[in-house]
Amino acid sequence: MARRILIDFETTPENTDLNFRIWIFAEDLYRALRSNELASLSLDDVDRVLSQLTIPIRSKRRVRRAAAVIEQVLEEHFLTQVARLTITDEAGQPVD
């Protein structure tokens, strides 16, 4: 069964500076995941990111590697304090 990584950001629509940083993060994450072929994140999802980003993982065995890439890009953008990662199944139920 495929997995998804859900990134929840602690932000509000009024926090334009943080929302812009999240959008820039999402663009860099798109490039990082695409170059590693770990997940399929669309540019439409990147353009629509607000407080949540869902990343479908192509293979169950790639979840840890994809999560590591996501955490690295979060650190590069100084967003680790405002982001929470959750791994879910296709139905959206959290998994270990």
N, C-alpha and C positions, 0 to 999 in steps of 0.2 A: 504494500500500500504506500502511495506517495505521501510525502510530508510537505509541510509549509512552515516557514518561519515568519512569525508575525512580530513586527516591530511597533511598539506603542511609544509615542513621544508625548511627553508632558508639556503641552503647549496650548495656547489659545489663538483664535483667529487674529486677535489684536496684537500679538507678539510678532510683528513683521520681521524683525531681525532674526529671531530664532527660526521662524518659518522659512526664511530665505536660506539659512544655513542648512536646514533639513533638506530643502530642495537640492542644494548643491551636493550634499552628502548622497542623496538618492541618485544623482547623475553619476557621481564617482563610483558608487556601488554597482550601478548598472554596468559600467565599463569593467570593473573588477570581476564581477560574476560572469560576464560574457567572455572575457579573456581566459578564465579558468574553466569554462563550460560546466559550472556547478549548478546553475539555476537559470530559470527563464523569467527575467524581469523585463516588462515591456516599457518602452519610452512613454506610452500613455499613462501607465501607473506612476512613473517618475513625475510626469507633469502634473498629476492629480494629487500627489502626496500632500497630506495636511498633518494629521496627528497619528496616522497609522499607515503602515506599508506591509503588504502581504507578498511573500516571495515563495513561489512554488519551487520545490527542489526536485530535480529530475530523477534522482535515485535516493532511496532510503539510506544507502551507505555513504552518501555525500553530505548528509546533514551536518555532521561535526565539522567537516572542512568548510562548508558554506558558512556556518555560524562563526568560525574563526575568522574568515574573511570579513564578514559583517562587523564583528567586534573590532578588527583592525581598522577598518574604514571609519567606524564610529570614533575611535581614539584619535585618528588623524584629524577629524573634524571637531574634536572636543565636545562630543555629544553623549559620552557614556553616562553622564549624570542625569540626562533627560530621556534616555531610551531604555526600554525593557524588551528583551527578546523572549518569545514563547514559541515552542515547537508544537505544531498541531498536526493531526491527521487530516485527510481530505474533508471530513465532516466538521472540522474546526474544533475538535476535542483535544485538549492538551495531552501530550505524551511525554514520557521521560526521555 
